[in-house]
Each structure stands twice: as C-alpha cells, then as structure tokens.
Amino acid sequence: MRVDVLTIFPEMFTGFLNTSIIKRAREQGILTVNLVDIRDYARNKHRSVDDYPFGGGPGMVMQAEPIFLAVEALLPGAGAVRPPIILLSPQGEVFNQALASELAGQERLILICGHYEGVDERVRQFLVNREISIGDYVLTGGELPAMVIIDAVTRLLPGVLGDPAGATEDSFAMGLLEYPQYTRPRSFRGLEVPEVLLCGNHEQIRLWRRQQALERTWRRRPDLLAKLELSPEDRRLLADIIRRAGNEDLPGE
Ligand SMILES: C[S@@+](CC[C@H](N)C(=O)[O-])C[C@H]1O[C@@H](n2cnc3c(N)ncnc32)[C@H](O)[C@@H]1O
C-alpha cells in the first residue's frame, strides 16, 4: 500500500515510521509512505500556507491552493480513478476497526493533515472524497490522526503481523473485546495465571477465552454486544455469565 501524507510538519512522522512494525512493513515493501510538505506548494517566498479567517475570529486557516496543488501533483491526469483522498477532521466519520479494514483493501490513500483552526472549506467541498475523525476531541493537527490510521491499517495488511491470527482475535475484529492475555512467569507476586491456560487442552482454552471475551464486552461495551450475531454457544455462555452476575459479584473486574 502507498500512503501519501500531506502535512506542514513532516518531521513529526520520523519516529513513527522508523520504529517497530511500521518500520518493518516499510522495509519489506508492504507499506510506502510518501511525506509531502504542503509548504513546497506555497507560492510566496515565506512559504506560508495559512491566513486569517474571512469574517474574523481566532487563529489561522490553512489555504486551499497549496493543498490543491499538492494533491494535483500526486494525481496528474484529470479523470483518472481517484484513490481515497482523506481529510483528517474532527467533523468526519469516526474511525473504527471496520473502517481500518475497509481502507486496508485500498492500494493507495492520500491523507491531508489540517492544522491551526483547520483548512479552507473548499478543500472539504471540492478536493477530498472522505473525511475521517479519530474521535470526539480536538487535536492541534491531523498528524497524529494520520499516524493512527496508518498504524491501524498497516497491521491488517497481509504479511505485516508475524501471526495473522493475532489481528483476527484482536478487540473489535470479531465484534468483541479480546480475552485477557498472560505471559511468563506463571506466578508473579503470588498472582497466578488461570489454570485453564496451562492445561494444554485447546478446546477448553478456546471456550474459556470466548467466555472471557463475552463477559468483558458485556460488562464494558454492551453496545458492541448488541450488534453481534451470537452463536448458540455464545448464547449459552452469556446466559451463564448473566446468571452468575445476578447471584454474585463476578471476580476480577
Ligand atoms: C484544531 S483542529 C481544527 C478544529 C476545527 N476548528 C473544528 O472545530 O472542527 C486542527 C486540525 O487538526 C486535525 N484534527 C483535530 N482533531 C481531530 C480529530 N479528532 N480527528 C481527526 N483530525 C483531527 C484536523 O486536521 C484539523 O484540521
């Protein structure tokens, strides 16, 4: 996958792109990130790309022209099929795992990072074809949201994770929060790993994990559970969880 990132702070991406799984994905040629400095498309000697808002008000607004020029330089030849051209914005559709999977199916993404008070509305109206928010809060710029999206999408690309099953069992991938994880030592300060995980019986472990995932989701994110199509086994497990919760305080929460 190729991702073009339009930003006025390309240096913010240095650590992110050169660390851990994202670094490896780039080295393996699975991910290519092209950082475009929007200032390279400013038509003034100060390379400024923002100006005061028409109508007054606080802060500065990023101008449309350098952003249009930067995108046009990436996509020469009008009329070609356009990749998703995404404006990062707190006003966009809210990013989630389903959207990450959808974007992971694309060959190319263009991400536009706003800054200051945001970008000239004409970018939103006439240049981008998608607007994505990473949550209901306001950040100083679109750079962190761009990294969030690149990270979530990259780990879904074939070949990126050593064990692809990891991503399919993650929270949200199957509509549930993930079951609890443990590693060595078996006993830490007298705190023991659940016995079932040591028994070597794969079916028992699978069932325990499913029950834990259902219980966590039921307690913490019942909204997710409401959207899920439950199997007969899930219904049985859930009925048991709810019955026990009615009788006693479930341990460990
Ligand atoms: C300070 S914000 C501008 C907020 C804008 N004045 C508003 O109220 O919608 C500056 C830039 O940060 C980015 N940004 C801030 N919060 C974001 C979020 N939750 N999701 C995605 N991008 C965000 C956007 O690119 C935005 O243009």
The ligand as an SDF file (V2000), in Angstrom:
LIG
                    3D

 27 29  0  0  0  0  0  0  0  0999 V2000
   -7.5170   22.4340   15.9470 C   0  0  0  0  0  0  0  0  0  0  0  0
   -8.0770   21.3380   14.6950 S   0  0  0  0  0  0  0  0  0  0  0  0
   -9.3330   22.3050   13.9230 C   0  0  0  0  0  0  0  0  0  0  0  0
  -10.6610   22.0560   14.5110 C   0  0  0  0  0  0  0  0  0  0  0  0
  -11.7590   22.8530   13.8080 C   0  0  0  0  0  0  0  0  0  0  0  0
  -11.6530   24.2380   14.1430 N   0  0  0  0  0  0  0  0  0  0  0  0
  -13.1130   22.3180   14.2320 C   0  0  0  0  0  0  0  0  0  0  0  0
  -13.6410   22.7820   15.2180 O   0  0  0  0  0  0  0  0  0  0  0  0
  -13.6220   21.3850   13.5710 O   0  0  0  0  0  0  0  0  0  0  0  0
   -6.7820   21.3700   13.5340 C   0  0  0  0  0  0  0  0  0  0  0  0
   -6.6620   20.1370   12.6790 C   0  0  0  0  0  0  0  0  0  0  0  0
   -6.3700   19.0240   13.4880 O   0  0  0  0  0  0  0  0  0  0  0  0
   -6.9010   17.8500   12.9080 C   0  0  0  0  0  0  0  0  0  0  0  0
   -7.7470   17.1990   13.9260 N   0  0  0  0  0  0  0  0  0  0  0  0
   -8.0390   17.6800   15.1450 C   0  0  0  0  0  0  0  0  0  0  0  0
   -8.7940   16.8260   15.8330 N   0  0  0  0  0  0  0  0  0  0  0  0
   -9.0080   15.7550   15.0490 C   0  0  0  0  0  0  0  0  0  0  0  0
   -9.7140   14.5410   15.1960 C   0  0  0  0  0  0  0  0  0  0  0  0
  -10.3850   14.2450   16.2940 N   0  0  0  0  0  0  0  0  0  0  0  0
   -9.6950   13.6570   14.1740 N   0  0  0  0  0  0  0  0  0  0  0  0
   -9.0180   13.9350   13.0310 C   0  0  0  0  0  0  0  0  0  0  0  0
   -8.3460   15.0880   12.8320 N   0  0  0  0  0  0  0  0  0  0  0  0
   -8.3240   15.9860   13.8130 C   0  0  0  0  0  0  0  0  0  0  0  0
   -7.6560   18.2680   11.6530 C   0  0  0  0  0  0  0  0  0  0  0  0
   -6.8330   18.0170   10.5330 O   0  0  0  0  0  0  0  0  0  0  0  0
   -7.8740   19.7430   11.8870 C   0  0  0  0  0  0  0  0  0  0  0  0
   -7.9610   20.4530   10.6710 O   0  0  0  0  0  0  0  0  0  0  0  0
  1  2  1  0
  2  3  1  0
  2 10  1  0
  3  4  1  0
  4  5  1  0
  5  6  1  0
  5  7  1  0
  7  8  2  0
  7  9  1  0
 10 11  1  0
 11 12  1  0
 11 26  1  0
 12 13  1  0
 13 14  1  0
 13 24  1  0
 14 15  1  0
 14 23  1  0
 15 16  2  0
 16 17  1  0
 17 18  1  0
 17 23  2  0
 18 19  1  0
 18 20  2  0
 20 21  1  0
 21 22  2  0
 22 23  1  0
 24 25  1  0
 24 26  1  0
 26 27  1  0
M  CHG  2   2   1   9  -1
M  END
$$$$
